[in-house]
Amino acid sequence: MKAVDVVIAGELFADLIMTGFDFWPAPGREAFATEFHREIGGGAAITACGLARLGMRTRVLGVVGTDGDWLINRLASMGVDTSTVRIDPSEATAFTVVATSSADRAFLTYPGANRRFPGTLREGFGAASHVHLACAPVLDTASELFTMIHENGCTISLDAGWHEEWLADHRLLTILPLVDIYFPNQAEAQRITGESAPVEMLHKFDECGVKRVALKLGPGGAGLLWDGEILWSGPRRVTTIDTTGAGDCFDAGFLRAWLRGDSPEVCLRTANICGALSTEVYGGIEGFPNPKRLAEELKL
């Protein structure tokens, strides 16, 4: 039996979230927020906390600075194993200033200790049944990395986020078939495939040999390519306050359902529920449902 169910690897941040602006901040103008919240951020942390809340044994792999005690303690308080969080003695913990509204958000980010993260990407994967990469692996070595993870007896999922050059690289469509599930949003999928309609994006992935793609469509719900079949799940009706981390919560919901053996349809519904509920609270974590709430939502 593996030590943990999931190892999640990615960059770790402290999110400084401001909201309640009278107008959207613009260059040369000062906009005042009426509310402020501090929370851990980055796809790795948010997805890890979501999985832990749903009872999965979850470990996170990342790097913080010597000022990272608050972030590590926050992860641990959510039930996440932090034993593979590394300390960079020469850099501060990364942080993002988030200006957010119910409709959109903007980010200002200092990468800090995350600059050392790529050097950790070969640590600790054998301890898990599944590895979720919340990062954009270097394409020159990605094939070798994915092979190594699979040889350790792990399945792989990937949510690389928006990295323009990475998404535009022609090699990407030869690398993605090596992962078990890919989690792009609509903009990322469009950049990779060159298609504008979600159904055509999924067809393009299928043509290129990518077997499983969970496509996040925001207010439009989600689509799923699963071994040649395409499925759809409509949006959940929620009162949106902050969309920070919704896609990462979507990932957590999907992975929890898939790793426990649920059908593709249930995996997609679960993901949609977790992503939508996360937007009802500031930050990417507090709105994530516990197992009881999730079970109730799945019955609706």
N, C-alpha and C positions, 0 to 999 in steps of 0.2 A: 504494500500500500504506500502511495506517495505521501510525502510529508504535508503537502498542501494540495488543494484542488487547482488553484490558478496562481501563476506568477505573472504580474503585470509590470512591464518595463516601460519607462518613459520619463519625461522631464517633470520635475516637481516645482510648484510655485506657491507663493502666498498671494492670494487674490485680494486686492483692496478695491471693494466694490462701492461705487457711488451712484445714486439714483435720485429721482425727484427733481430733475432740472426743469426750469421754466422754458428753456430752449435747448436744442441740441448743440453741444460744444463745437465751436468752429475756430480755425486759426485766427489769432489776433483778437479774440473775444474771450472774456472770462465768464464762465457759467458756474453757478453755485448749486451744489447738491443739498438736498434736505435730509438725506439718509446715507449712512455709511455702515458697511459690514466688512469684516475680515473673515476669510475662509481659505482653506487649502484649495489649490486649483491645479490645472493641468489634467489632461485626459487620464493619465495613469492613476493619480490620486482619486479622482472622482469615480472612475470605473471600479477601482479597488474598494472604495467605501460602499458603493452600491452592492457589489457582490457580497461583501462581508455582512451587510445589513440583511441580505437574503439568506444568510447561513452558510455561505461558501467559505472554505478555508483559503484565505487570500493573502498573498505576500507581494509586496511592492519592491521593485528594484529601481533605484534612482540615486541622485546625489544632491545634498544640501550643503550649505556652509556651516561654519561653527556657530552661527546664529540660528540654526535650524531646529532647536529644541521644541519650540512651539509647534512647528509643522509635524515633527515626528510624534510628539505627544498627542496631537489631534488625530493623526492616522491611527495610532494605537487605541485611542478612546473609541474609535469606530470599529474596532475589532480586526484591524489590519496588522499583519505580521510585518514589522519594520526591520527585521534582522539583516536585510540586504540593502538598507539605505546607507550609502557611503557618505563620509564627511570630507569635504574639500577645505583644507585649512587656509587656503589662499584666496578664497572667493566668498562673497555673501550669497545667501540663499536667493534664488531667483524670485522675482515678484512681478505681478502685473497690476497696473491700475486700470480698472474697468469702469467705463461710463456706460450705463445701461438704462434702457427703457423697455416697455412691453413690446416695442416694435423692432428695436435694433440695439446694437452695442458697439463700442469702440474700445481698443486695447492699446496701452502703452506698456511695453515689457522690457525688463532688464534680465538677460539670460543667466547671469551669475554662475553659480556652481554647475548649472546644467551643461556648461561647456565641456565638463569632464565626463558627461554621461556616455558618449559613444564608447569609451574605453571599458565600460562595465558590461557591455552587451553579451558577454559570453559567460556570465556568472550565474550559477544557481538554477538553471533551467531544468536540470534533471530531477529536482525535488518536486516537480508539479506534474499533473496530468495534462494541463493545458497552459500555453503561454500566449498572453495577449500583448502585442507590441503596440503601445500608444505612442508611436514615434515613426519617423521616416528613415528606415535603415538605408545605409549607404548602398547604392545599387551595384557598385563594383564588387561588393562582398555579400550581398543579400542572399544570393543563391546558396553560398556556402553556409551562411548563418541559418537559413531555413532548414537545410539538410541536417545540420548539426542538431537543431532542436528536435526534428522528427526522429533522428537516431537515438535521442534520449527518451523516446517513447511519449512525446508530447504532440498534441495537435496545436495548430497555430491560428490565431486571428490577428488582424492588422487594422488599425485606424491611424493613418499617418497624418491626418489633418491637412491643412492648406500649406503646401510648400511648392511655390510656383515652378521652380526648376525641376524638382523631383517629379511632379505631376506631368510635366511636359516632356520628360525624357522618354524616347521611343522604346527604351529597354524595359520600361515598367510593365507593359502588357506581356512580356515574356517571363517576368518575375512573379506576377500576381497569381498565375496558376499553381504556384508552389505553396500558397497559404490555403488553409481550410475555409476561412471566411474573411471577406474583406468588407469593411464598413465605411464607405464614402458618403459624403453628403452630395446634394445635387450639383453644386458648383464644382466640386472635386471630380465627380464622375463626368461632367461635361468637359472639363479640361483634359481628362484622359482620353475620352472616346471621341470628342468632337461632335457629339450628338446633342441636340437641344431637348428632345422629348425623353422623359424617363424610360419609357418602354424601349426606345431605341438604344438608350445607354445600356440597358440590361442585355438586349440582344447582342450588342457589340462585345460586351464582356464574354458572353456565351461563345460567340464566334472565335474569340481569342483564347478559349480554353480555360477561362476563369469559371470555376464550377459554382461558387456560392458567393453572392454579393447581397448584402443588406443595405439598401439605398435609402438614406434619410432625406425626406422631402419636407421637413419642417411643418408648416401649417397644412401641407398636402398629404400628410401621413407618411407612408413608407412603402417601398416595393422590395421584392425579394426574388433573386434568381437562385434556384436551388436545383442543382443537377438537371438543368435544362428546362425546368418548369418556372413560370413567373407567377408570383402571387402579389396581392395588394392588401394593404390595411389602411383604412381611412383615418383621419385625424381624430383625436380625443377632444372632447369639449372641456376646456379648463379655463380658469381665470388666470391669465399669464401676467406675472409680475417681473420675472427675470429669466431670460433664456440661457444664461451662462451654464455650460456643462450639460445641456439637455441631450446632445448627441452622445456624450460619454455615458450618461445614464441609460440611454437607449442601448448602447453596447452591453452594459451590465445586465440589463433585463434579458436581452437576447441570449447572452452567454449562459446565464443561469438556467434558462429554460432548455437550451440545447444540451448543456452538459448533464442535465438530469434526464435526457432522453425524450423530451417533448417533441411533438410534430413541428414541421416548419411553420404551419399556420399559427400554432400556439406561441412559438418563438417570436414571430413577428408581432403578434398582438401584445405579448408581454413586453417586448421592447418599446412599442408605441406607448403603452401605459406608463412605463417607468420614465421615458423621456418627457411625456406630457406633464405628469405630476410634478416632476422636478422644477418646472417653470412657475409653480404657484408660490415658491418661496425664494428669497434671495440666496445666491450662491448655488453651487451645483450639487449639494449633498443633502441638506435638511429636508427637501421635499421628496426625497426618494422613499418609496413605500416599504414598509416592513412586510414580512410574508403574509400576515393576516389581511392587510389592506390590499395587497396584490391579488390574493385569492378572491376577495370580494369584487374587485374590479374586473377580474376575468369572467365572473359570472354574469356581468351586465350585458 
